[in-house]
Amino acid sequence: MVHAASVHEQIGETLRAALPRGHQLLKDLALTPELGFFETRTSEQIAAALRDLGYQVESGLARTGLRARLEGRRGRPCIAMLAELDALPVPDHPQAQHGVAHACGHHAQLVNLYLVAAALRPVVAELGGSVTFLAVPAEEFVDLDRRLELRRSGEIEFLGGKAELVRLGVFDDVDMAMLVHSTTRPEEGQLAVGGRMNGMLAKYVRYIGRAAHAGAAPHLGVNALSAAHVAIAGLNAAREGVRDEDHVRFHAIITEGGRSANVIPDDVRVEALVRAATSTALADAGRKAHRAFRAGAIALGAGCVISTIPGYLPLEQDPNLLEVLRIQAEEVAGPAAVAPGVDRAGSSDMGDLSQFMPVVQPWAGGTRGSLHGADFEISDLDAALTRPAMVVARTIAQLLLRDAAEADRLLSAFRPRMSKEKYLAFLRSQFNDDIVELEA
């Protein structure tokens, strides 16, 4: 029987040998940031890197996603190592291209995926199960106009990448999933394990007014922009009616506010995200937001269409899988370098996967600035890439060695919150358009 220590040693040697390519890949990805469902150049780079390792790559999943599979002695259990392809609209970022930049560390995720794929390939004969490497599109819930157009044209059904891949059956043969995310929180240090994340839903609102000369005949118009302002004021006022422990957040932006100061705006668009720590709190916060958006239209006599869009479910990391990963993290980095992950008010579609399979999302340091900010950067390659990739590769090996006994144990203890079918039905039930008619 091969000892875990010798497998871990071989993983370390192979991973370190892959670092030069990984570092160059990070630089290349930083120069090709793209928004969700349109990450064509990013996907091509990852596909090429995996093919260079000897993997067969299936591409074009949910437009830009891809996967490669490492077949162990058995097909199942199968562990998925995930990374996200998309970037963010942060035009002031020094590496922004056409207003888009990797300001959340997804390019580091992709390099982590590459390094783990490299590290595990030489030890595949020792693995009692399989590993799927998945580069997934569209984790950031942005650019709703284009995504809704893709939905209307039938190219996608859901606006988040992992939900779309679930719908397409890409996770049907996956038993558990892992993803490494960057952290800039000082209390999480170089490596953090654990922590929850909020669920999220979206509201896309079109206010319909009546155009008129803003100076000569404003009384003949209905100001759609004023309706949006009233709605956002109501949204802000709703903040005092939520519980601290529910971590409720409301965010709204006006994406279209009129075309001329001399014309009463008649077509105004608002995008909003609503977040909360539990599904119950999210439903309540969603109702509060909905009332505010209706109130804006009613106050001004404007029309509106309020589209509710399913977002992400709260992230619940599996405690047994977390413990296996924490042990490997402490062996790789030392106990003093491993911190507990904090609960976050942000959201991730890893929360969706956590509803029906064991999921972990460790947090890697080695960054400066703020997530989603113009000052975000990867500052320590060892902390951002080497250590987290080593931890994930060793964790996967630990789960699949000895004929995957550890993975089987974790899966037998896991209790899903919903099935894939109930999950998809729930998401579909969330889509809704509420219409307020423009007053005559």
PADO-122112 format. One record per atom (N, C-alpha, C): x, y, z. Coordinates in steps of 0.02 Angstrom, whole numbers, padded with zeros to 5 digits, always signed. Layout:
<pts>
XYZ ...
</pts>
This chain:
<pts>
+00042-00060+00000 +00000+00000+00000 +00044+00062+00000 +00029+00109-00043 +00067+00171-00046 +00046+00216+00012 +00094+00244+00047 +00079+00288+00103 +00061+00358+00079 +00016+00389+00117 -00005+00457+00099 +00054+00504+00097 +00103+00495+00141 +00160+00540+00144 +00198+00541+00078 +00207+00482+00048 +00244+00480-00015 +00204+00511-00072 +00137+00502-00070 +00094+00534-00121 +00097+00609-00113 +00093+00633-00051 +00096+00705-00038 +00163+00734-00060 +00217+00696-00050 +00283+00719-00072 +00286+00726-00148 +00258+00677-00183 +00258+00680-00256 +00214+00737-00280 +00158+00749-00248 +00115+00805-00265 +00153+00871-00259 +00190+00878-00204 +00228+00939-00193 +00281+00950-00246 +00317+00897-00265 +00369+00904-00315 +00339+00924-00383 +00285+00892-00402 +00255+00907-00467 +00226+00977-00468 +00194+00996-00414 +00164+01062-00411 +00217+01117-00416 +00271+01108-00379 +00325+01159-00382 +00355+01163-00453 +00358+01107-00487 +00385+01108-00555 +00339+01146-00603 +00274+01148-00587 +00225+01182-00630 +00219+01256-00615 +00252+01280-00563 +00244+01350-00542 +00265+01401-00595 +00320+01392-00631 +00337+01444-00681 +00282+01454-00732 +00253+01400-00757 +00198+01407-00804 +00138+01439-00770 +00125+01420-00707 +00070+01450-00671 +00077+01524-00661 +00138+01546-00645 +00150+01618-00635 +00140+01656-00701 +00163+01628-00756 +00152+01661-00820 +00079+01662-00839 +00044+01608-00823 -00028+01606-00837 -00065+01660-00799 -00045+01672-00737 -00077+01725-00697 -00069+01793-00731 -00009+01807-00756 +00004+01870-00791 -00038+01875-00854 -00041+01820-00891 -00079+01821-00954 -00154+01832-00941 -00181+01798-00891 -00252+01804-00875 -00270+01874-00852 -00224+01906-00816 -00237+01974-00792 -00246+02022-00850 -00218+02006-00908 -00222+02050-00966 -00282+02035-01012 -00321+01982-00995 -00378+01965-01037 -00442+01957-00994 -00458+02006-00952 -00518+02000-00910 -00581+02006-00953 -00631+01965-00936 -00693+01965-00975 -00752+01954-00928 -00810+01980-00948 -00871+01972-00907 -00903+01904-00919 -00946+01885-00872 -00976+01819-00872 -01014+01800-00934 -01007+01737-00955 -01035+01707-01015 -01002+01733-01079 -00952+01777-01072 -00915+01802-01131 -00839+01793-01122 -00819+01745-01080 -00747+01737-01063 -00711+01692-01113 -00714+01710-01176 -00688+01666-01229 -00612+01660-01227 -00577+01716-01221 -00504+01713-01220 -00479+01680-01156 -00511+01694-01101 -00492+01664-01037 -00500+01588-01042 -00557+01566-01067 -00570+01495-01073 -00519+01461-01119 -00502+01494-01173 -00453+01465-01220 -00385+01457-01186 -00365+01505-01144 -00300+01499-01110 -00299+01441-01062 -00353+01431-01024 -00355+01376-00976 -00358+01310-01013 -00397+01306-01066 -00400+01244-01105 -00331+01225-01132 -00295+01274-01157 -00228+01261-01184 -00181+01237-01129 -00185+01268-01070 -00141+01248-01015 -00155+01177-00992 -00219+01158-00989 -00237+01090-00969 -00217+01040-01022 -00225+01057-01085 -00204+01011-01139 -00129+01000-01137 -00091+01051-01120 -00018+01044-01115 +00001+00995-01060 -00043+00987-01010 -00031+00937-00957 -00051+00867-00978 -00083+00861-01036 -00104+00796-01061 -00177+00780-01052 -00217+00829-01030 -00288+00818-01020 -00327+00827-01085 -00381+00790-01092 -00431+00804-01143 -00480+00854-01113 -00496+00905-01151 -00536+00960-01125 -00601+00966-01165 -00656+00968-01129 -00721+00980-01160 -00738+01054-01147 -00751+01091-01200 -00763+01163-01193 -00833+01180-01217 -00851+01244-01211 -00916+01267-01234 -00973+01251-01187 -00959+01236-01123 -01010+01220-01075 -01040+01285-01048 -01106+01294-01056 -01138+01358-01038 -01100+01415-01071 -01088+01407-01135 -01053+01455-01179 -00978+01452-01172 -00950+01462-01112 -00877+01469-01106 -00845+01422-01056 -00885+01384-01019 -00856+01339-00969 -00819+01281-01001 -00777+01248-00961 -00740+01190-00986 -00727+01142-00929 -00713+01079-00948 -00695+01029-00897 -00645+00980-00925 -00606+00953-00879 -00559+00899-00894 -00564+00849-00837 -00555+00786-00851 -00566+00735-00800 -00504+00692-00791 -00488+00678-00729 -00434+00633-00711 -00466+00569-00684 -00461+00516-00721 -00495+00454-00703 -00451+00412-00657 -00475+00402-00596 -00441+00357-00550 -00462+00285-00562 -00452+00244-00511 -00468+00173-00519 -00544+00162-00524 -00583+00207-00495 -00656+00204-00501 -00680+00271-00528 -00736+00270-00562 -00765+00333-00585 -00793+00375-00529 -00821+00343-00479 -00850+00377-00422 -00818+00350-00358 -00812+00390-00306 -00835+00459-00302 -00793+00505-00346 -00825+00560-00366 -00791+00610-00408 -00790+00676-00371 -00731+00705-00365 -00722+00770-00332 -00708+00822-00386 -00744+00878-00383 -00734+00932-00431 -00692+00986-00400 -00639+01005-00436 -00600+01065-00420 -00623+01119-00468 -00649+01174-00439 -00680+01227-00479 -00638+01290-00480 -00646+01329-00533 -00619+01397-00536 -00666+01437-00581 -00667+01502-00570 -00715+01545-00605 -00679+01588-00657 -00710+01593-00715 -00678+01624-00773 -00685+01699-00776 -00736+01727-00744 -00755+01796-00759 -00720+01848-00716 -00721+01909-00742 -00694+01967-00707 -00751+02016-00692 -00733+02078-00676 -00781+02128-00653 -00774+02194-00690 -00828+02233-00695 -00821+02301-00722 -00792+02348-00670 -00726+02357-00672 -00691+02402-00627 -00644+02445-00671 -00671+02497-00703 -00632+02533-00754 -00570+02568-00728 -00568+02584-00663 -00511+02620-00635 -00454+02573-00614 -00463+02509-00620 -00410+02462-00602 -00352+02470-00651 -00290+02470-00627 -00233+02481-00672 -00226+02429-00728 -00254+02370-00719 -00250+02319-00771 -00316+02311-00809 -00361+02359-00802 -00426+02354-00835 -00418+02354-00911 -00456+02312-00944 -00460+02309-01016 -00533+02322-01035 -00544+02377-01072 -00612+02395-01091 -00658+02400-01030 -00630+02425-00975 -00669+02436-00915 -00677+02375-00870 -00646+02319-00888 -00654+02256-00851 -00587+02235-00822 -00588+02209-00760 -00526+02189-00727 -00538+02130-00681 -00484+02092-00669 -00486+02038-00620 -00475+02069-00550 -00529+02095-00522 -00525+02128-00456 -00553+02085-00401 -00563+02020-00415 -00589+01974-00364 -00545+01912-00357 -00492+01908-00396 -00446+01851-00390 -00466+01789-00428 -00513+01794-00475 -00532+01734-00512 -00474+01708-00555 -00430+01753-00576 -00372+01729-00614 -00326+01686-00570 -00323+01702-00505 -00284+01659-00459 -00319+01592-00451 -00386+01591-00448 -00422+01528-00446 -00404+01483-00504 -00402+01513-00563 -00388+01474-00623 -00318+01445-00622 -00271+01482-00595 -00203+01456-00589 -00202+01401-00536 -00240+01409-00482 -00245+01355-00433 -00271+01291-00465 -00322+01298-00508 -00349+01239-00542 -00295+01206-00585 -00257+01247-00621 -00203+01220-00663 -00151+01184-00621 -00131+01213-00565 -00079+01182-00523 -00104+01117-00492 -00166+01115-00470 -00193+01053-00441 -00198+00999-00496 -00219+01019-00556 -00222+00972-00611 -00154+00943-00627 -00102+00986-00624 -00034+00962-00636 -00011+00916-00580 -00026+00934-00518 +00000+00897-00460 -00030+00828-00454 -00093+00820-00472 -00127+00756-00461 -00116+00706-00517 -00098+00730-00576 -00093+00684-00633 -00043+00627-00622 +00016+00639-00593 +00064+00583-00585 +00043+00532-00532 -00005+00549-00488 -00024+00503-00434 -00092+00471-00448 -00118+00477-00509 -00185+00453-00525 -00194+00379-00510 -00142+00339-00517 -00148+00267-00506 -00164+00251-00433 -00150+00298-00388 -00162+00287-00317 -00232+00310-00295 -00269+00341-00339 -00333+00371-00321 -00390+00322-00333 -00431+00312-00282 -00487+00266-00286 -00550+00297-00315 -00545+00358-00337 -00601+00393-00369 -00573+00440-00422 -00615+00485-00446 -00595+00529-00501 -00599+00602-00481 -00568+00644-00523 -00567+00716-00511 -00588+00750-00576 -00634+00797-00570 -00654+00839-00626 -00630+00910-00614 -00597+00938-00663 -00574+01008-00660 -00622+01049-00702 -00656+01096-00669 -00709+01135-00701 -00693+01209-00697 -00685+01241-00754 -00681+01314-00758 -00750+01339-00777 -00782+01376-00732 -00853+01392-00740 -00862+01467-00756 -00912+01484-00796 -00924+01554-00813 -00967+01590-00761 -00966+01655-00764 -01020+01698-00738 -01036+01687-00664 -00986+01694-00621 -01001+01695-00549 -01023+01764-00526 -00990+01816-00551 -01009+01884-00533 -01077+01901-00564 -01124+01925-00523 -01192+01938-00548 -01196+02009-00573 -01167+02019-00632 -01163+02086-00662 -01187+02082-00734 -01189+02140-00768 -01203+02142-00840 -01271+02109-00855 -01321+02127-00814 -01385+02093-00818 -01419+02103-00886 -01411+02161-00917 -01443+02173-00982 -01423+02119-01032 -01358+02106-01037 -01335+02057-01087 -01356+01986-01067 -01355+01972-01002 -01375+01905-00981 -01450+01893-00993 -01490+01943-00980 -01562+01936-00994 -01575+01927-01069 -01534+01960-01110 -01541+01951-01182 -01523+01879-01201 -01470+01852-01170 -01452+01782-01183 -01509+01735-01161 -01541+01752-01106 -01598+01712-01083 -01656+01717-01132 -01671+01777-01155 -01727+01785-01202 -01714+01748-01267 -01652+01744-01287 -01635+01710-01350 -01629+01634-01341 -01635+01610-01279 -01631+01538-01266 -01562+01510-01259 -01510+01553-01257 -01442+01529-01250 -01426+01507-01179 -01457+01538-01129 -01451+01517-01060 -01520+01519-01029 -01529+01485-00973 -01590+01491-00934 -01579+01531-00871 -01523+01517-00838 -01507+01550-00774 -01449+01599-00784 -01448+01651-00743 -01399+01705-00752 -01333+01692-00715 -01330+01639-00676 -01267+01619-00643 -01238+01557-00675 -01172+01554-00678 -01139+01501-00715 -01149+01431-00686 -01145+01424-00620 -01150+01357-00591 -01221+01330-00597 -01271+01374-00588 -01340+01351-00598 -01351+01327-00669 -01323+01362-00717 -01330+01343-00786 -01296+01275-00799 -01238+01264-00768 -01204+01200-00776 -01242+01144-00742 -01272+01159-00685 -01315+01108-00652 -01372+01089-00699 -01404+01139-00729 -01460+01125-00775 -01437+01081-00833 -01376+01092-00857 -01351+01055-00915 -01325+00985-00896 -01325+00968-00832 -01304+00902-00810 -01230+00895-00799 -01193+00950-00799 -01120+00947-00792 -01100+00921-00723 -01142+00932-00672 -01127+00909-00605 -01159+00842-00588 -01191+00810-00637 -01227+00748-00622 -01181+00692-00596 -01118+00691-00618 -01072+00639-00595 -01020+00666-00545 -01036+00723-00514 -00992+00753-00463 -01022+00741-00394 -00980+00720-00346 -01003+00704-00279 -00986+00758-00227 -00934+00796-00238 -00916+00851-00193 -00874+00901-00231 -00870+00963-00206 -00838+01016-00245 -00795+01061-00200 -00742+01087-00230 -00695+01132-00195 -00678+01191-00239 -00667+01248-00208 -00645+01308-00244 -00605+01351-00195 -00549+01379-00218 -00509+01424-00177 -00525+01496-00197 -00540+01538-00148 -00555+01608-00163 -00505+01653-00126 -00488+01709-00158 -00444+01758-00125 -00480+01792-00067 -00441+01810-00016 -00466+01851+00038 -00419+01909+00050 -00447+01966+00067 -00407+02024+00085 -00418+02043+00158 -00453+02000+00196 -00468+02015+00266 -00407+02000+00310 -00383+02049+00347 -00323+02037+00389 -00332+01981+00439 -00394+01974+00467 -00405+01923+00518 -00401+01852+00490 -00405+01845+00423 -00401+01779+00393 -00330+01761+00373 -00285+01809+00376 -00214+01795+00364 -00200+01765+00297 -00157+01714+00296 -00133+01684+00234 -00178+01627+00209 -00215+01596+00255 -00258+01541+00235 -00314+01533+00286 -00376+01533+00263 -00433+01528+00309 -00479+01472+00286 -00508+01438+00335 -00550+01380+00322 -00617+01390+00356 -00672+01386+00318 -00738+01391+00347 -00771+01457+00332 -00829+01469+00363 -00867+01531+00354 -00926+01522+00306 -00978+01559+00319 -01038+01557+00278 -01040+01617+00231 -01086+01615+00183 -01097+01672+00138 -01172+01681+00128 -01192+01743+00115 -01261+01761+00105 -01290+01730+00041 -01356+01720+00043 -01392+01709-00019 -01408+01776-00052 -01431+01773-00115 -01442+01835-00153 -01495+01824-00206 -01535+01877-00218 -01579+01879-00276 -01572+01948-00308 -01595+01953-00370 -01589+02016-00407 -01657+02043-00426 -01661+02109-00430 -01719+02144-00457 -01695+02187-00515 -01727+02178-00572 -01712+02220-00630 -01776+02258-00646 -01773+02325-00640 -01833+02366-00642 -01828+02416-00700 -01881+02418-00739 -01887+02469-00791 -01945+02516-00772 -01929+02580-00762 -01980+02630-00749 -02000+02664-00815 -02065+02670-00825 -02091+02696-00888 -02128+02761-00872 -02103+02816-00898 -02135+02880-00888 -02164+02908-00953 -02171+02973-00954 -02196+03007-01014 -02150+03066-01029 -02120+03067-01088 -02074+03120-01105 -02111+03185-01117 -02078+03240-01099 -02105+03307-01110 -02047+03356-01106 -02058+03417-01128 -02007+03469-01123 -01996+03485-01049 -01934+03476-01027 -01920+03484-00955 -01929+03555-00931 -01918+03604-00976 -01925+03673-00955 -01993+03702-00970 -02018+03690-01030 -02080+03723-01052 -02143+03687-01029 -02140+03620-01022 -02203+03584-01007 -02190+03523-00963 -02155+03531-00906 -02143+03473-00864 -02206+03441-00838 -02261+03481-00833 -02324+03455-00807 -02356+03404-00854 -02334+03402-00915 -02361+03353-00963 -02323+03286-00960 -02269+03285-00923 -02228+03224-00920 -02239+03184-00857 -02214+03124-00856 -02209+03082-00797 -02136+03060-00791 -02104+03081-00737 -02032+03074-00731 -02013+03005-00705 -01989+02963-00750 -01969+02895-00730 -01908+02896-00685 -01864+02946-00693 -01805+02950-00650 -01825+02967-00579 -01874+03011-00570 -01898+03027-00503 -01929+02965-00471 -01964+02924-00510 -01992+02862-00483 -01937+02817-00457 -01882+02813-00494 -01825+02773-00471 -01795+02801-00408 -01789+02868-00403 -01762+02899-00343 -01804+02884-00282 -01870+02889-00290 -01915+02873-00234 -01906+02800-00213 -01900+02756-00262 -01891+02685-00247 -01827+02672-00208 -01773+02704-00229 -01709+02693-00195 -01711+02723-00125 -01746+02779-00117 -01755+02806-00049 -01792+02756-00005 -01844+02724-00033 -01880+02674+00005 -01837+02614+00021 -01795+02595-00026 -01749+02539-00015 -01701+02555+00042 -01675+02616+00042 -01630+02637+00096 -01666+02638+00163 -01729+02661+00164 -01766+02664+00226 -01781+02594+00253 -01786+02544+00208 -01802+02476+00229 -01745+02445+00270 -01685+02474+00266 -01628+02445+00301 -01637+02442+00376 -01675+02491+00404 -01682+02492+00477 -01733+02440+00501 -01767+02406+00454 -01816+02356+00474 -01793+02285+00468 -01727+02274+00470 -01699+02206+00464 -01657+02191+00526 -01648+02127+00540 -01609+02106+00597 -01534+02103+00580 -01493+02123+00627 -01420+02122+00616 -01396+02052+00598 -01423+02001+00633 -01398+01933+00624 -01416+01904+00556 -01462+01937+00520 -01481+01912+00454 -01435+01940+00399 -01391+01987+00416 -01341+02013+00369 -01373+02036+00303 -01429+02070+00308 -01465+02092+00248 -01428+02150+00216 -01423+02147+00150 -01393+02201+00111 -01437+02217+00051 -01445+02283+00037 -01478+02306-00023 -01428+02347-00063 -01421+02332-00128 -01378+02372-00172 -01417+02388-00234 -01418+02450-00255 -01454+02469-00317 -01413+02519-00356 -01416+02513-00422 -01385+02562-00467 -01435+02579-00522 -01430+02640-00546 -01469+02661-00604 -01425+02654-00665 -01444+02609-00710 -01403+02596-00769 -01424+02637-00829 -01484+02663-00828 -01508+02708-00881 -01552+02760-00847 -01530+02825-00850 -01566+02877-00813 -01594+02933-00855 -01598+02924-00919 -01622+02977-00963 -01570+02995-01015 -01591+03031-01066 -01546+03045-01122 -01531+03120-01130 -01571+03162-01099 -01560+03234-01104 -01590+03268-01043 -01553+03316-01016 -01579+03353-00959 -01640+03396-00978 -01649+03406-01042 -01704+03448-01065 -01767+03408-01083 -01764+03342-01069 -01822+03299-01083 -01838+03260-01020 -01901+03261-00999 -01922+03220-00941 -01907+03147-00957 -01867+03113-00915 -01848+03044-00930 -01909+02998-00931 -01914+02958-00983 -01971+02913-00989 -01951+02839-00989 -01887+02825-00984 -01864+02755-00985 -01802+02751-00940 -01810+02725-00881 -01756+02722-00831 -01749+02650-00807 -01688+02627-00802 -01675+02557-00781 -01635+02555-00716 -01654+02510-00673 -01622+02500-00608 -01605+02427-00600 -01543+02413-00579 -01523+02346-00559 -01512+02346-00483 -01536+02295-00450 -01528+02291-00377 -01514+02219-00357 -01473+02211-00305 -01461+02146-00274 -01485+02149-00202 -01516+02096-00180 -01540+02088-00112 -01504+02027-00083 -01475+02035-00023 -01438+01980+00007 -01461+01968+00079 -01454+01905+00101 -01468+01888+00171 -01437+01821+00187 -01429+01808+00252 -01392+01749+00274 -01431+01684+00268 -01498+01687+00269 -01539+01627+00264 -01591+01637+00209 -01618+01581+00187 -01670+01585+00135 -01732+01621+00160 -01749+01611+00224 -01807+01645+00252 -01796+01721+00254 -01738+01742+00278 -01723+01813+00281 -01718+01843+00211 -01693+01804+00163 -01687+01829+00095 -01757+01841+00065 -01803+01795+00077 -01871+01804+00052 -01903+01866+00082 -01892+01878+00146 -01920+01937+00179 -01889+02001+00151 -01823+02001+00143 -01790+02060+00116 -01811+02073+00044 -01822+02019+00006 -01846+02027-00062 -01914+02060-00066 -01958+02042-00019 -02024+02075-00017 -02018+02149+00000 -01974+02165+00047 -01963+02236+00064 -01938+02275+00003 -01890+02247-00033 -01864+02281-00092 -01919+02289-00145 -01959+02238-00153 -02011+02240-00203 -02062+02296-00188 -02080+02302-00125 -02126+02356-00106 -02097+02424-00122 -02033+02433-00109 -02001+02497-00123 -02003+02513-00198 -01989+02464-00239 -01989+02476-00312 -02060+02491-00338 -02110+02456-00312 -02179+02472-00331 -02198+02542-00308 -02176+02560-00247 -02194+02625-00219 -02167+02682-00261 -02108+02674-00289 -02080+02726-00332 -02125+02741-00391 -02150+02688-00423 -02195+02698-00480 -02261+02729-00459 -02290+02704-00405 -02355+02728-00383 -02351+02801-00362 -02297+02820-00329 -02291+02889-00305 -02291+02939-00362 -02263+02921-00419 -02257+02968-00475 -02309+02954-00530 -02348+02902-00523 -02395+02884-00576 -02360+02853-00635 -02299+02829-00626 -02261+02798-00680 -02280+02724-00687 -02263+02697-00743 -02268+02625-00750 -02202+02593-00731 -02204+02528-00719 -02141+02492-00707 -02151+02418-00719 -02096+02386-00736 -02093+02314-00739 -02038+02292-00691 -02057+02256-00639 -02008+02233-00590 -01995+02159-00603 -01936+02144-00627 -01918+02075-00642 -01877+02047-00583 -01903+01995-00553 -01866+01960-00500 -01826+01903-00532 -01762+01900-00515 -01716+01853-00546 -01683+01812-00492 -01686+01746-00494 -01652+01706-00443 -01577+01717-00446 -01547+01724-00388 -01475+01733-00384 -01443+01670-00355 -01415+01676-00294 -01378+01621-00264 -01406+01604-00195 -01400+01541-00176 -01422+01519-00111 -01365+01527-00061 -01381+01530+00004 -01327+01538+00054 -01277+01481+00051 -01214+01498+00061 -01160+01448+00062 -01156+01416+00131 -01163+01350+00133 -01156+01310+00194 -01101+01259+00181 -01041+01272+00207 -00986+01225+00194 -00993+01163+00238 -00975+01106+00209 -00983+01042+00243 -00931+01035+00299 -00952+01026+00362 -00904+01025+00417 -00855+00967+00414 -00876+00909+00390 -00830+00852+00386 -00777+00863+00332 -00797+00890+00275 -00749+00905+00223 -00702+00961+00244 -00729+01010+00280 -00687+01064+00307 -00633+01037+00353 -00650+00987+00393 -00601+00960+00440 -00544+00925+00403 -00560+00888+00351 -00508+00855+00311 -00462+00908+00280 -00492+00961+00253 -00452+01014+00222 -00411+01052+00274 -00441+01064+00333 -00404+01102+00384 -00341+01064+00406 -00346+00998+00413 -00287+00959+00433 -00232+00966+00381 -00249+00962+00317 -00199+00970+00265 -00171+01042+00264 -00214+01091+00276 -00191+01161+00278 -00140+01171+00333 -00152+01142+00391 -00105+01150+00447 -00040+01113+00434 -00043+01056+00399 +00018+01021+00382 +00060+01058+00330 +00025+01091+00283 +00061+01128+00231 +00088+01195+00257 +00046+01233+00291 +00064+01301+00310 +00083+01309+00383 +00067+01260+00425 +00078+01266+00496 +00015+01291+00530 -00002+01266+00591 -00064+01286+00624 -00072+01360+00633 -00017+01396+00646 -00022+01467+00659 -00044+01507+00598 -00034+01478+00538 -00051+01514+00477 -00122+01502+00453 -00158+01457+00487 -00226+01438+00466 -00276+01470+00514 -00320+01511+00487 -00370+01546+00527 -00440+01520+00511 -00487+01530+00557 -00556+01514+00539 -00584+01566+00490 -00620+01543+00440 -00651+01589+00393 -00709+01626+00426 -00718+01689+00407 -00771+01729+00437 -00835+01721+00396 -00892+01736+00428 -00955+01739+00391 -00957+01802+00349 -00980+01796+00288 -00978+01851+00240 -01048+01871+00218 -01057+01936+00206 -01120+01961+00179 -01122+01957+00104 -01065+01943+00072 -01064+01933+00000 -01093+01865-00018 -01097+01851-00083 -01131+01791-00107 -01089+01756-00159 -01101+01690-00166 -01068+01650-00217 -01114+01594-00238 -01111+01574-00301 -01151+01517-00322 -01121+01450-00301 -01066+01451-00263 -01046+01390-00228 -01100+01372-00176 -01138+01423-00153 -01193+01410-00108 -01246+01366-00140 -01257+01373-00205 -01305+01330-00239 -01283+01257-00237 -01219+01244-00252 -01194+01176-00250 -01198+01147-00180 -01189+01189-00128 -01189+01164-00059 -01257+01138-00038 -01310+01152-00077 -01376+01126-00060 -01382+01051-00073 -01341+01024-00119 -01350+00953-00135 -01285+00914-00140 -01229+00943-00120 -01166+00905-00115 -01121+00938-00064 -01074+00901-00033 -01025+00932+00012 -00980+00981-00027 -00971+01040+00002 -00933+01094-00031 -00887+01126+00020 -00826+01144-00002 -00782+01187+00037 -00755+01242-00007 -00743+01300+00023 -00714+01356-00012 -00663+01390+00034 -00601+01364+00036 -00550+01397+00077 -00532+01465+00048 -00504+01507+00091 -00488+01576+00073 -00412+01586+00077 -00383+01608+00021 -00311+01617+00016 -00292+01690+00019 -00241+01705+00058 -00216+01774+00063 -00168+01789+00005 -00118+01829+00020 -00071+01848-00033 -00097+01903-00078 -00144+01943-00051 -00173+01997-00091 -00165+02064-00055 -00175+02117-00093 -00178+02185-00065 -00239+02220-00093 -00263+02272-00057 -00320+02310-00080 -00385+02281-00056 -00438+02293-00094 -00504+02269-00075 -00535+02230-00133 -00570+02176-00116 -00605+02139-00167 -00654+02184-00204 -00655+02179-00269 -00697+02219-00314 -00675+02292-00317 -00616+02307-00290 -00591+02375-00291 -00537+02386-00343 -00524+02449-00359 -00473+02466-00408 -00403+02453-00382 -00395+02442-00317 -00329+02431-00288 -00315+02357-00275 -00359+02312-00296 -00348+02241-00283 -00290+02215-00326 -00246+02176-00294 -00192+02144-00331 -00167+02083-00294 -00139+02036-00331 -00105+01978-00302 -00034+02001-00286 -00015+01997-00222 +00049+02024-00200 +00098+01971-00177 +00075+01911-00161 +00118+01858-00136 +00099+01793-00171 +00139+01773-00220 +00121+01715-00261 +00121+01650-00220 +00164+01645-00171 +00165+01584-00130 +00100+01577-00092 +00077+01632-00061 +00016+01629-00021 -00046+01623-00065 -00046+01655-00122 -00105+01656-00165 -00111+01594-00208 -00055+01563-00225 -00056+01508-00273 -00028+01443-00245 +00035+01444-00223 +00069+01382-00206 +00035+01346-00148 +00028+01380-00091 +00001+01346-00032 -00071+01323-00041 -00116+01366-00065 -00185+01340-00072 -00191+01283-00122 -00153+01286-00177 -00155+01230-00225 -00128+01167-00193 -00075+01173-00153 -00048+01115-00118 -00099+01085-00070 -00134+01129-00034 -00184+01106+00014 -00240+01069-00021 -00266+01097-00076 -00321+01065-00111 -00299+00999-00142 -00241+00998-00174 -00217+00936-00205 -00208+00881-00153 -00180+00898-00095 -00170+00848-00043 -00237+00827-00013 -00284+00873-00007 -00350+00856+00019 -00385+00806-00027 -00383+00820-00092 -00414+00774-00140 -00381+00705-00136 -00315+00704-00132 -00280+00640-00126 -00299+00604-00063 -00303+00641-00007 -00321+00610+00057 -00391+00578+00052 -00436+00611+00018 -00504+00585+00012 -00508+00523-00033 -00464+00519-00083 -00469+00466-00132 -00418+00409-00124 -00369+00417-00079 -00323+00362-00064 -00360+00307-00026 -00328+00248-00022 -00358+00191+00013 -00428+00176-00014 -00432+00174-00081 -00494+00159-00116 -00550+00207-00098 -00532+00270-00087 -00579+00325-00075 -00621+00314-00012 -00591+00282+00038 -00628+00268+00100 -00650+00332+00135 -00607+00383+00136 -00624+00446+00170 -00680+00483+00133 -00677+00484+00067 -00731+00515+00029 -00797+00479+00040 -00795+00413+00039 -00857+00375+00050 -00886+00390+00119 -00842+00397+00169 -00866+00411+00237 -00901+00479+00239 -00871+00530+00208 -00901+00596+00208 -00968+00596+00171 -00971+00562+00115 -01033+00561+00076 -01089+00525+00113 -01072+00473+00151 -01124+00437+00188 -01152+00480+00244 -01113+00528+00269 -01136+00572+00323 -01172+00634+00298 -01166+00650+00234 -01195+00712+00208 -01270+00705+00197 -01307+00757+00217 -01379+00758+00207 -01396+00818+00163 -01414+00807+00100 -01429+00863+00055 -01491+00901+00079 -01490+00966+00066 -01547+01008+00083 -01602+01004+00030 -01583+00989-00031 -01631+00980-00085 -01598+00939-00140 -01639+00909-00182 -01613+00872-00239 -01601+00921-00297 -01566+00897-00347 -01555+00939-00407 -01622+00960-00436 -01670+00915-00439 -01734+00931-00469 -01771+00984-00430 -01770+00979-00364 -01803+01030-00323 -01767+01096-00327 -01701+01093-00332 -01661+01155-00338 -01680+01192-00402 -01681+01156-00459 -01698+01189-00522 -01770+01214-00521 -01816+01176-00491 -01885+01198-00487 -01890+01261-00444 -01851+01264-00391 -01852+01323-00347 -01828+01384-00386 -01772+01378-00422 -01747+01434-00461 -01798+01458-00512 -01828+01411-00546 -01877+01430-00598 -01938+01465-00567 -01956+01446-00506 -02013+01478-00474 -01998+01550-00454 -01934+01568-00451 -01916+01636-00429 -01922+01688-00484 -01919+01666-00547 -01926+01714-00602 -01998+01742-00602 -02003+01807-00602 -02069+01838-00599 -02066+01910-00625 -02115+01930-00663 -02122+02000-00685 -02186+02029-00655 -02178+02085-00619 -02234+02121-00589 -02242+02187-00626 -02302+02201-00649 -02312+02260-00692 -02358+02310-00658 -02336+02373-00657 -02377+02430-00636 -02389+02472-00697 -02452+02486-00712 -02469+02523-00773 -02457+02599-00765 -02432+02629-00818 -02424+02703-00821 -02494+02735-00818 -02501+02783-00773 -02565+02816-00767 -02579+02859-00830 -02641+02860-00850 -02660+02898-00910 -02654+02973-00897 
</pts>
